[in-house]
Amino acid sequence: MEQIVPQLIDQHAGASSLVEVPPSPSDTAAATPAPKPRWNPARLTSKHKGILSLYAQGEKRDLIATLHKCTPEYVTMLARTESGSAYIQDIQRYIDERLDNMTAKSVQVIDEALAQDQPMDTRLKGAALQLKAAGRMQEDTSGKGGASAEDVIARIMNLQVNVKVGGV
């Protein structure tokens, strides 16, 4: 026995006298707080809806916060909640439906502009508008402002030639 003790002392002579003890699970639980549950209002108030409406329109957080007397961080937090994002999606669906309904009206207006009883300038503008809406003619980038009737005719004729040449 006397020989074993000096050997153990010699083995551990270079080691630190302090031994690290791994922390117990109760110690780590106290050190790191549990994640907070995500806030989600049970119902959106008129103030919430006003904030979210402006947010959906693309207004800046600082402006929304100033108008509604809150912080920009509150605006972001509200928009990220489940009920906030659902409300924004409802607004977007409503806008999409309105745009779809307006498409029919736009086509009717263009059709009326192309009617034979309209002046030639109006018909040309209607034709240019229709071609632009269909993506077959680009916007005027000449920088002259409004295009003359001759410019519109030239662009339509150029488009017609390109379509005939490209289509053959």
Secondary structure, DSSP 8 states (H G I E B T S, - for coil): -TTHHHHHHHHTSSS-SS------HHHHHHHS---------SS--HHHHHHHHHHHTT--HHHHHHHHTS-HHHHHHHHHSHHHHHHHHHHHHHHHHHHHHHHHHHHHHHHHHTSTTS-HHHHHHHHHHHHHHTTSS----SSSSS--HHHHHHHHHHHHHHHHHHH-
